[in-house]
Each structure stands twice: as structure tokens, then as C-alpha cells.
Amino acid sequence: METTWNNKVLSDVLGANEGMALRIKQAVLVVAGIVLLAVAAKIKVPMWPVPITMGTFAVLTVGAAYGARLGLVTILGYMIVGAFGFDVFASSSAEAYGLTYMTGGTGGYLVGYVLATLALGALAQRGWDRSVLWMALAMLIGNVLIYVPGLAWLGQLYGWDKPILEWGLTPFLAGDAIKLALAALILPAAWKLVGRARG
């Protein structure tokens, strides 16, 4: 019997797909996703003009691999952990954490994380994660969804007379392009491995 993978994401085709085993798999994936997001947020790769942080890469990749629903649960779980004061965000620390940190300059980007996760999950469910070009476009859309609320919040918080784009956009574009290319290669490659394993 031929198996169809339409409307499925990577997490759907790996492991159990029904009953209690499915619920356990989903719970494990949510916890693993939150840990991945927290760890990735703290990874900084030296780059000019600013270091590349891997948080956005993890957000977009988890969204694509998990799908919209499980991705949303995971990113909201991550936000809740951060709201309780745990040091899980890129620039959070012992001095700046929890809701105070989340409503500061990074607040709009965190809203964008949720929007981007939903978008990447929905696009992956339409098969965009199986092609390098479509995955690159999905990542571009996800980045836009992160930056729009992020920049809007910066402008609201500090005033539109400030150099908002210089603060919150232009220094990060080179690093985002690298992360976009990386994710555009990884997700389709993962699907090819799954296809070979099942072939």
C-alpha cells in the first residue's frame, strides 16, 4: 500500500502516530523543542557586524519540523518558561529576565517568533519544507514575520525618530541570510533521509 505524506511534517512521519504513544511522542517533542530553543538562543557565532544568534534559526526550524499546532504549543511553552523568569532568551540574564525582559525591546520579536512558528508550520504542511527553494522562501516569510512586530515595537517603545532600522534590522541581515540558507538545505535533506529509510 502506498503511503501518502501530503500535509505531513517531519514530526508526523517519525515515531508513533496514534493512541497514547502519539501523546507521549508529542510531549517529548515539546520538551525537546523548548530545550532546543533555550540552548540555541544562547549560541552566538562570531560575525560582522554583530554575532549570529541561533535563536531565530531554531524557532523557524522547529516550526517547520513540528507543524503549526505542535509548533505553537512548543513556542508558547518556551514563552511561558521565559515569563517565569528562566534565562532562556538570547539577551536575558540574571539581571534582565521574565516579563520585564519580555516587554522590553525584544518583546515585538518574541511576538514575531509565535507568528513565524505558525507560518512555517503551515507552509511545511503544504510541502514547502521538501524543496530548497520553497523552504528558502518560507524562511524569508518567517523572518519578515519576526521583524515586522519587532521593529514596530521598537518604534513604539523608543520613538520613530530613533534609528530603529539600524538598531533592529540591518546589523542582522547578513547572519539571517546564512541561517536561511542553512535551514533551506537541512529540512529538504532530512526529508530525503526519511524517504530513503522508508524506501
C-alpha positions as CSV (number, residue, x, y, z in Angstrom):
1,M,0.0,0.0,0.0
2,E,1.4,3.4,-1.0
3,T,1.9,5.9,1.9
4,T,1.0,9.5,1.2
5,W,2.8,12.2,3.1
6,N,0.6,15.1,2.0
7,N,0.0,17.6,4.8
8,K,2.6,15.9,7.0
9,V,5.6,17.4,8.6
10,L,8.8,15.6,9.8
11,S,7.5,15.0,13.3
12,D,4.4,13.2,11.8
13,V,6.4,10.6,10.0
14,L,8.8,9.8,12.8
15,G,7.6,7.5,15.6
16,A,4.1,6.7,16.8
17,N,1.1,8.2,15.1
18,E,-1.8,7.2,17.3
19,G,-3.0,6.5,20.8
20,M,-1.0,7.1,24.0
21,A,2.3,6.6,22.2
22,L,1.5,9.6,20.0
23,R,0.7,11.7,23.0
24,I,4.0,10.7,24.7
25,K,5.9,11.5,21.5
26,Q,4.3,14.9,21.3
27,A,5.1,15.7,24.9
28,V,8.7,14.6,24.4
29,L,8.9,16.8,21.3
30,V,7.5,19.8,23.1
31,V,10.0,19.5,25.9
32,A,12.9,18.8,23.5
33,G,11.8,21.8,21.4
34,I,11.7,24.1,24.4
35,V,15.2,23.0,25.4
36,L,16.5,23.4,21.8
37,L,15.1,26.9,21.7
38,A,16.6,27.9,25.0
39,V,20.0,26.4,24.1
40,A,20.0,27.9,20.6
41,A,19.2,31.4,21.9
42,K,22.4,31.4,23.9
43,I,24.6,30.3,20.9
44,K,26.5,33.2,19.4
45,V,28.6,32.7,16.3
46,P,31.2,35.4,15.7
47,M,30.2,37.5,12.7
48,W,30.4,41.1,11.4
49,P,28.8,43.5,12.2
50,V,27.1,41.5,15.1
51,P,27.4,37.9,16.2
52,I,24.9,35.4,14.7
53,T,22.5,34.1,17.4
54,M,20.8,30.8,16.6
55,G,17.5,31.5,18.3
56,T,15.6,32.5,15.1
57,F,17.1,29.5,13.3
58,A,15.7,27.2,16.0
59,V,12.3,28.9,16.0
60,L,11.9,28.6,12.3
61,T,13.2,25.1,12.1
62,V,11.1,23.8,14.9
63,G,8.0,25.4,13.3
64,A,8.7,23.6,10.0
65,A,9.6,20.3,11.6
66,Y,6.7,20.3,14.1
67,G,3.8,21.8,12.0
68,A,1.6,24.7,13.1
69,R,-0.2,23.1,16.0
70,L,2.7,21.3,17.8
71,G,5.0,24.2,16.9
72,L,2.6,26.7,18.5
73,V,2.4,24.6,21.7
74,T,6.2,24.4,21.8
75,I,6.8,28.2,21.2
76,L,4.2,29.1,23.8
77,G,5.7,26.7,26.3
78,Y,9.1,28.4,25.6
79,M,7.5,31.8,26.3
80,I,5.9,30.6,29.5
81,V,9.2,29.2,30.7
82,G,10.7,32.6,30.0
83,A,7.9,34.5,31.6
84,F,8.5,32.6,34.8
85,G,12.0,34.1,34.9
86,F,14.2,31.4,33.5
87,D,17.1,32.6,31.4
88,V,16.1,31.2,28.1
89,F,16.2,34.2,25.7
90,A,19.1,35.5,23.7
91,S,19.9,38.5,25.8
92,S,18.2,37.6,29.1
93,S,20.3,37.3,32.2
94,A,20.2,37.1,36.0
95,E,19.5,40.9,35.9
96,A,17.1,41.0,33.0
97,Y,14.6,38.2,32.8
98,G,10.9,37.3,32.9
99,L,8.0,39.6,31.9
100,T,10.2,42.6,32.4
101,Y,12.6,41.4,29.8
102,M,9.8,40.2,27.5
103,T,8.1,43.6,27.5
104,G,11.4,45.4,26.8
105,G,13.0,46.0,23.4
106,T,12.8,42.3,22.5
107,G,9.1,42.0,23.1
108,G,8.0,42.5,19.5
109,Y,10.4,39.9,18.2
110,L,9.0,37.4,20.7
111,V,5.6,38.0,19.2
112,G,7.1,37.5,15.8
113,Y,8.5,34.2,17.0
114,V,5.0,32.9,17.5
115,L,3.7,34.2,14.2
116,A,6.7,32.8,12.4
117,T,6.3,29.4,14.0
118,L,2.7,29.2,12.9
119,A,3.6,30.3,9.4
120,L,6.5,27.9,9.0
121,G,4.4,25.0,10.3
122,A,1.5,25.8,8.0
123,L,3.8,26.1,5.0
124,A,5.6,22.9,5.9
125,Q,2.2,21.1,6.0
126,R,1.8,22.2,2.4
127,G,5.1,20.6,1.4
128,W,7.3,23.7,1.3
129,D,9.9,22.1,3.5
130,R,10.7,19.4,0.9
131,S,12.2,21.8,-1.7
132,V,15.3,24.0,-1.1
133,L,13.8,27.0,-3.0
134,W,10.4,26.7,-1.3
135,M,12.0,26.3,2.1
136,A,14.1,29.3,1.5
137,L,11.0,31.3,0.7
138,A,9.3,30.0,3.8
139,M,12.3,31.1,5.9
140,L,12.2,34.5,4.3
141,I,8.5,34.9,5.2
142,G,9.2,33.7,8.7
143,N,12.0,36.3,9.1
144,V,9.6,39.1,7.8
145,L,7.0,38.0,10.4
146,I,9.7,38.2,13.1
147,Y,11.0,41.6,12.1
148,V,7.7,43.4,11.4
149,P,6.3,43.2,15.0
150,G,9.9,43.5,16.4
151,L,10.6,46.8,14.6
152,A,7.0,48.1,15.3
153,W,7.5,47.5,19.0
154,L,10.9,49.2,19.0
155,G,9.4,52.2,17.3
156,Q,6.5,52.3,19.7
157,L,8.8,51.9,22.7
158,Y,11.6,54.3,21.9
159,G,10.1,56.6,19.3
160,W,10.2,56.6,15.5
161,D,12.7,59.4,15.5
162,K,15.3,56.9,16.6
163,P,17.4,54.8,14.2
164,I,15.1,51.8,14.5
165,L,16.3,50.0,11.4
166,E,19.9,50.4,12.5
167,W,19.1,49.0,15.9
168,G,16.8,46.2,15.0
169,L,17.2,45.1,11.3
170,T,20.3,46.0,9.2
171,P,23.0,44.6,11.5
172,F,21.3,41.2,11.5
173,L,20.6,40.7,7.8
174,A,23.9,39.0,6.8
175,G,23.5,36.5,9.6
176,D,19.9,35.9,8.8
177,A,20.8,35.1,5.2
178,I,23.3,32.5,6.3
179,K,20.7,30.9,8.7
180,L,18.1,31.0,5.9
181,A,20.4,29.1,3.5
182,L,21.3,26.6,6.2
183,A,17.6,25.8,7.0
184,A,16.7,25.7,3.4
185,L,19.3,22.9,3.0
186,I,18.7,21.0,6.2
187,L,14.9,20.4,6.1
188,P,14.7,19.0,2.5
189,A,17.8,16.9,3.2
190,A,16.0,15.5,6.3
191,W,13.0,14.5,4.1
192,K,15.3,12.7,1.6
193,L,16.8,10.7,4.5
194,V,13.3,9.8,5.7
195,G,12.4,8.8,2.2
196,R,15.4,6.5,1.9
197,A,14.8,5.0,5.3
198,R,11.2,4.1,4.3
199,G,12.1,3.2,0.7
